[in-house]
Amino acid sequence: MTDSYLSHDPENLPPVLVTGVAGFIGFHAAQRLLAQGRRVVGVDNFSPYYDVQLKRDRLAQLRPHSAFRFVELNIADKVAMEALWRTEGPFVEVIHLAAQAGVRYSLINPYEYITTNCMGHLTVMEMCRHTANFRHLVYASSSSVYGGNEKLPFSVQDDVSHPISLYAATKRSDELMSQSYSHLYNMPQTGLRFFTVYGPWGRPDMSLFIFTKAIVAGEKVPVFNHGQMKRDFTYVDDIVSGVVAALAHPPAREVNKAPHRVLNIGNTRSENLMDFIRLIEAELGRKANIEFMDMQPGDVPETFADISETTAITGFKPTTTIAQGVPRFVAWYKDYYKVS
Ligand SMILES: NC(=O)c1ccc[n+]([C@@H]2O[C@H](COP(=O)([O-])OP(=O)(O)OC[C@H]3O[C@@H](n4cnc5c(N)ncnc54)[C@H](O)[C@@H]3O)[C@@H](O)[C@H]2O)c1
């Protein structure tokens, strides 16, 4: 149940810290909080994993808000984080989204995953646990923790001890580290397992972006596992609704029970990848030149979220179908990249 904390005027509440604020989900989460009247402090290190200009352009949308402040830093840098807490904090609510994302890149640059996803996660937790009256750390996990599980839909009760990529292993490690910190320090935390997020201002390494870019350029569209892929594509506004709902529902501090939980945030519809591509084609008015390829190492053929616990605890319910969401992404893409 939501406590009386949120009955205050939003602008009189302490600021929410959003890590990874120049990233896809962090940017949208900050926008939503600002629209709700909350003050937001955002941090990001503009990691060069993908186009840094896109990150700067997202941030440029946030900067005009008087209730928004930005600090450029690396979350794994303890000294910088302590300075942040001193100068902008303390923060009693944290939405931790900064990460080295991407399954495929974890085969190429494994070290970055440990530095940001493990050391960075530890540093964020250390800051929170030394904060008086700390209220809630909401952090990003991933549907990739379900690995090669074949039982569908994926439930938070399922075994997740067999990650098939280092990315997934770091996200599962975050969940385990959080469990231990909640147990040791009675610190309320919620880990959110996001399922394939898409939408305007999306990530250039993700399928919708890659497909759209290739179709616009008339280039081959790589489709893995010969198109036999299903994904629980979740629109970014729904993801942000889940993040904000989770933030408002910290697990209770109880005797002998760590105040930590993990929740799925998905659309609960497993969509065929080829249907997704057909929607992009229809929106662009151009046919895709598809190149079918084998399955990539670390990838899974299907994802599908069971969100029953998320709905029961936070009231979260996704509302956006891919038929609604894909056109919104394509409209943004055409505008941002000036495609006629
Ligand atoms: N987008 C998805 O489909 C998806 C699915 C599952 C989980 N997630 C998780 O959700 C979170 C947000 O993902 P996203 O799609 O917005 O990714 P993103 O890459 O767009 O955003 C992450 C941001 O974190 C920043 N960052 C990276 N390392 C940092 C560091 N050491 N210090 C400070 N900032 C750093 C990056 O510059 C980037 O702006 C991540 O934790 C990701 O693993 C995303």
The ligand as an SDF file (V2000), in Angstrom:
LIG
                    3D

 44 48  0  0  0  0  0  0  0  0999 V2000
   15.7450   -1.1360  -23.3340 N   0  0  0  0  0  0  0  0  0  0  0  0
   15.4300   -2.4010  -23.0260 C   0  0  0  0  0  0  0  0  0  0  0  0
   14.7740   -3.1170  -23.8010 O   0  0  0  0  0  0  0  0  0  0  0  0
   15.8460   -2.9780  -21.7050 C   0  0  0  0  0  0  0  0  0  0  0  0
   15.4310   -4.2950  -21.4020 C   0  0  0  0  0  0  0  0  0  0  0  0
   15.8110   -4.8380  -20.1880 C   0  0  0  0  0  0  0  0  0  0  0  0
   16.5540   -4.1040  -19.2870 C   0  0  0  0  0  0  0  0  0  0  0  0
   16.9590   -2.8450  -19.6050 N   0  0  0  0  0  0  0  0  0  0  0  0
   17.7510   -2.1080  -18.6160 C   0  0  0  0  0  0  0  0  0  0  0  0
   17.1310   -0.8480  -18.3970 O   0  0  0  0  0  0  0  0  0  0  0  0
   18.1260    0.1390  -18.1030 C   0  0  0  0  0  0  0  0  0  0  0  0
   17.9990    1.3210  -19.0560 C   0  0  0  0  0  0  0  0  0  0  0  0
   18.1600    0.8150  -20.3920 O   0  0  0  0  0  0  0  0  0  0  0  0
   18.1030    1.7390  -21.6690 P   0  0  0  0  0  0  0  0  0  0  0  0
   17.4630    0.9630  -22.7380 O   0  0  0  0  0  0  0  0  0  0  0  0
   17.5990    3.0820  -21.2910 O   0  0  0  0  0  0  0  0  0  0  0  0
   19.6730    1.8160  -21.9940 O   0  0  0  0  0  0  0  0  0  0  0  0
   20.5750    3.0690  -22.4300 P   0  0  0  0  0  0  0  0  0  0  0  0
   21.8980    2.4880  -22.8190 O   0  0  0  0  0  0  0  0  0  0  0  0
   19.8580    3.9000  -23.4200 O   0  0  0  0  0  0  0  0  0  0  0  0
   20.7040    3.9010  -21.0900 O   0  0  0  0  0  0  0  0  0  0  0  0
   21.6860    3.6490  -20.1200 C   0  0  0  0  0  0  0  0  0  0  0  0
   22.3790    4.9630  -19.8060 C   0  0  0  0  0  0  0  0  0  0  0  0
   23.3430    4.7130  -18.7750 O   0  0  0  0  0  0  0  0  0  0  0  0
   24.4990    5.4640  -19.0640 C   0  0  0  0  0  0  0  0  0  0  0  0
   25.6340    4.8100  -18.4320 N   0  0  0  0  0  0  0  0  0  0  0  0
   26.2610    3.6640  -18.8260 C   0  0  0  0  0  0  0  0  0  0  0  0
   27.2870    3.4050  -17.9940 N   0  0  0  0  0  0  0  0  0  0  0  0
   27.2860    4.3800  -17.0650 C   0  0  0  0  0  0  0  0  0  0  0  0
   28.1180    4.6600  -15.9440 C   0  0  0  0  0  0  0  0  0  0  0  0
   29.1320    3.8400  -15.6050 N   0  0  0  0  0  0  0  0  0  0  0  0
   27.8670    5.7760  -15.2070 N   0  0  0  0  0  0  0  0  0  0  0  0
   26.8300    6.6090  -15.5410 C   0  0  0  0  0  0  0  0  0  0  0  0
   26.0210    6.3860  -16.5820 N   0  0  0  0  0  0  0  0  0  0  0  0
   26.2480    5.2880  -17.3340 C   0  0  0  0  0  0  0  0  0  0  0  0
   24.6040    5.4700  -20.5820 C   0  0  0  0  0  0  0  0  0  0  0  0
   25.3810    6.5480  -21.0590 O   0  0  0  0  0  0  0  0  0  0  0  0
   23.1440    5.5260  -20.9970 C   0  0  0  0  0  0  0  0  0  0  0  0
   22.7550    6.8760  -21.2610 O   0  0  0  0  0  0  0  0  0  0  0  0
   19.4660   -0.5790  -18.1770 C   0  0  0  0  0  0  0  0  0  0  0  0
   19.8150   -0.9860  -16.8860 O   0  0  0  0  0  0  0  0  0  0  0  0
   19.1660   -1.7780  -19.0440 C   0  0  0  0  0  0  0  0  0  0  0  0
   20.0580   -2.8470  -18.7780 O   0  0  0  0  0  0  0  0  0  0  0  0
   16.6150   -2.2580  -20.7930 C   0  0  0  0  0  0  0  0  0  0  0  0
  1  2  1  0
  2  3  2  0
  2  4  1  0
  4  5  1  0
  4 44  2  0
  5  6  2  0
  6  7  1  0
  7  8  2  0
  8  9  1  0
  8 44  1  0
  9 10  1  0
  9 42  1  0
 10 11  1  0
 11 12  1  0
 11 40  1  0
 12 13  1  0
 13 14  1  0
 14 15  2  0
 14 16  1  0
 14 17  1  0
 17 18  1  0
 18 19  2  0
 18 20  1  0
 18 21  1  0
 21 22  1  0
 22 23  1  0
 23 24  1  0
 23 38  1  0
 24 25  1  0
 25 26  1  0
 25 36  1  0
 26 27  1  0
 26 35  1  0
 27 28  2  0
 28 29  1  0
 29 30  1  0
 29 35  2  0
 30 31  1  0
 30 32  2  0
 32 33  1  0
 33 34  2  0
 34 35  1  0
 36 37  1  0
 36 38  1  0
 38 39  1  0
 40 41  1  0
 40 42  1  0
 42 43  1  0
M  CHG  2   8   1  16  -1
M  END
$$$$
